[in-house]
Amino acid sequence: VSQKADLSVISTIVQYLKHCHVEVRRAAVAALARVSEKGDPGCIGFIKLSLEDQGPRVRKVAVTALAHVTEACLEDIDAIVSRLDDDEEDVRQASVAALAQVHEAGVSNAGHARLISGILERMDSTRSGVRRAAVEALALTSEVGNMQVIASLVHSLEDGRLDVRMAALHAIASVSEVDNPYVTSAVTKCLQDFEASVRKTAIAVLIRVSLKGHPRVMSEIM
């Protein structure tokens, strides 16, 4: 497929975005991302329409494609964040990866604030899969020391789902500055969690975020 945007090629590909077979639609989205120039509003518009496709495999490819071609405008960031709400785990994970890609590629201060705000809005979702995806996205996109993010992650340490609590611990290790007493106090409480995996992870996180080693941690590992 041509690496440069070609109107005739794009026009042909777009015809297949509404094909009756899901794999044809999926392939069409992937091809569109390959031939699109970065920031092309027409191609981005078609890719964003595919984010609502009935086929989860199409939506997964579409969110990845959007991260590839966007110039990180606010509307595109919103569209990628919205897929954290997807019913399918694979699509949610693709959204997490796409947000990390957009963040790493460089985003304006306004764009980053919009990205973080959109993720935080999903931290209290009634669906545990959405909460976990949001936690994972924060770990990959938040700047170190963002107290709004840290407070939200600390709240997730009390989540009823093991996978969310574990994800929150790992995220805190990524975004907390060293020797933050608020963080060390919250993670220390996890040493009383009824799940051994949480207690073990909490020890590792406390060692990472404490300069001199936390007294309770040292007693646990001695």
C-alpha positions in Angstrom: 0.0 0.0 0.0 1.3 3.5 -0.8 2.8 5.3 2.1 1.6 8.7 0.9 -1.9 9.9 0.9 -3.5 9.3 -2.4 -7.1 10.4 -2.9 -8.0 7.6 -5.2 -6.6 5.0 -2.8 -8.3 6.6 0.1 -11.6 6.7 -1.7 -11.3 3.0 -2.5 -10.5 2.1 1.1 -13.3 4.1 2.5 -15.8 2.1 0.5 -14.9 -1.0 2.5 -15.5 0.6 5.9 -19.1 -0.3 5.7 -18.6 -3.8 4.3 -20.8 -6.5 5.7 -17.8 -8.6 6.9 -16.1 -7.5 10.0 -12.6 -8.6 8.9 -12.9 -6.5 5.7 -13.8 -3.5 7.8 -11.0 -4.1 10.1 -8.5 -4.4 7.3 -9.9 -1.2 5.7 -9.3 0.8 8.9 -5.7 -0.5 9.2 -5.1 0.3 5.5 -6.5 3.8 5.9 -4.1 4.5 8.8 -1.2 3.4 6.6 -2.0 5.8 3.7 -3.2 8.7 5.7 -1.1 11.8 6.3 -0.8 12.7 9.9 -3.5 15.1 10.9 -5.6 14.5 7.7 -9.1 15.5 8.9 -11.0 13.5 6.3 -9.2 10.2 7.2 -9.4 10.9 10.9 -13.1 11.5 10.5 -13.6 8.1 8.9 -11.4 6.4 11.5 -13.4 7.9 14.3 -16.6 6.6 12.8 -15.1 3.2 13.0 -14.7 3.6 16.8 -18.4 3.0 16.9 -18.3 -0.1 14.7 -20.3 -3.1 16.0 -17.2 -5.3 15.7 -14.8 -5.1 18.6 -11.9 -6.1 16.4 -12.7 -3.1 14.2 -12.9 -0.7 17.2 -9.6 -2.0 18.5 -7.8 -1.3 15.2 -9.6 2.1 14.9 -8.4 3.3 18.3 -4.8 2.3 17.4 -5.2 3.9 14.0 -6.4 7.2 15.5 -3.4 7.3 17.8 -1.2 6.8 14.7 -2.6 9.6 12.6 -3.8 12.2 15.1 -2.0 15.4 15.9 -3.4 15.2 19.4 -6.2 17.8 19.0 -8.7 17.8 21.9 -11.5 16.1 19.9 -9.2 13.2 19.0 -8.0 12.8 22.6 -11.6 12.7 23.7 -12.4 10.0 21.1 -9.5 7.8 22.3 -10.3 8.2 26.0 -13.9 7.3 25.2 -12.9 3.8 24.3 -11.8 3.2 27.9 -15.6 2.7 28.3 -15.8 0.0 25.7 -17.5 -3.3 26.6 -14.6 -5.3 25.3 -11.3 -5.8 27.2 -9.2 -5.8 24.1 -10.6 -2.5 23.0 -10.0 -0.9 26.4 -6.4 -2.1 26.4 -5.9 -0.7 22.9 -7.2 2.6 24.2 -4.7 2.5 27.1 -1.9 1.8 24.6 -3.1 4.5 22.3 -3.2 7.1 25.0 0.3 6.2 26.0 1.4 6.6 22.4 -0.2 10.0 22.1 1.4 11.1 25.3 4.8 9.9 24.3 4.6 11.5 20.9 4.0 14.9 22.6 0.9 16.7 23.5 0.1 20.3 24.4 -0.5 21.3 28.0 -4.2 21.7 27.2 -4.3 18.3 25.5 -2.6 16.6 28.4 -4.9 18.2 30.9 -7.9 17.0 28.8 -6.4 13.5 28.6 -5.9 13.2 32.3 -9.3 14.7 33.1 -11.0 12.2 30.8 -9.3 9.3 32.4 -10.0 10.5 35.9 -13.7 10.7 35.0 -13.7 7.0 34.6 -12.0 6.1 37.8 -15.4 5.7 39.6 -17.1 3.7 36.9 -19.5 1.0 38.0 -17.6 -1.4 35.7 -14.4 -2.8 37.1 -12.9 -3.3 33.7 -13.2 0.4 33.0 -11.8 1.3 36.4 -8.7 -0.9 35.8 -8.2 0.5 32.3 -8.3 4.0 33.7 -5.8 3.2 36.4 -3.5 1.7 33.8 -3.8 4.7 31.6 -2.9 7.1 34.4 0.2 5.1 35.1 1.4 5.6 31.5 0.3 9.2 31.0 0.5 11.1 34.2 3.4 13.3 35.2 5.1 12.3 38.5 3.7 14.1 41.5 0.3 15.0 40.2 -1.6 15.0 43.5 -5.0 14.8 41.8 -4.0 11.6 40.0 -2.3 10.2 43.1 -5.4 10.9 45.3 -7.5 9.0 42.8 -5.1 6.1 42.7 -5.0 6.0 46.5 -8.8 5.8 46.5 -8.5 2.8 44.1 -6.4 0.9 46.7 -9.7 0.2 48.5 -11.5 -1.0 45.4 -13.4 -4.3 45.8 -11.7 -5.9 42.8 -8.2 -7.4 43.3 -7.1 -6.5 39.8 -8.0 -2.8 40.3 -6.1 -2.7 43.6 -3.0 -4.3 42.1 -3.1 -1.9 39.1 -3.4 1.0 41.5 -0.3 -0.1 43.4 1.7 -0.4 40.2 0.4 3.0 39.0 1.4 4.7 42.3 4.9 3.3 41.9 5.1 5.0 38.6 3.6 8.5 39.4 4.5 9.1 43.0 7.5 11.1 44.0 9.8 9.6 46.6 9.0 10.0 50.3 5.5 11.4 49.9 4.0 10.7 53.4 0.4 10.6 52.0 1.4 7.9 49.6 3.5 5.8 52.1 0.7 5.9 54.6 -1.9 4.8 52.0 0.3 2.0 50.7 1.2 0.9 54.2 -2.5 0.1 54.8 -2.3 -2.4 51.9 0.0 -4.5 54.1 -3.2 -5.5 55.8 -5.0 -6.5 52.6 -6.6 -10.0 52.7 -4.9 -10.9 49.4 -1.3 -12.0 49.7 -0.5 -10.6 46.2 -1.5 -7.1 47.3 0.6 -7.3 50.5 3.6 -8.5 48.5 3.2 -5.8 45.9 2.7 -3.1 48.6 6.1 -4.0 50.1 7.8 -3.6 46.7 6.0 -0.3 46.1 7.0 1.1 49.6 10.6 0.2 49.0 10.5 2.0 45.7 8.9 5.2 47.0 10.8 5.4 50.3 14.4 6.7 50.4 15.4 5.1 53.6 13.1 2.1 53.7 9.8 2.1 55.5 9.9 0.7 59.1 6.9 -1.6 58.6 8.4 -2.9 55.3 11.7 -3.6 56.9 10.1 -5.6 59.6 8.1 -7.6 57.0 11.2 -8.6 55.0 13.7 -9.1 57.7 
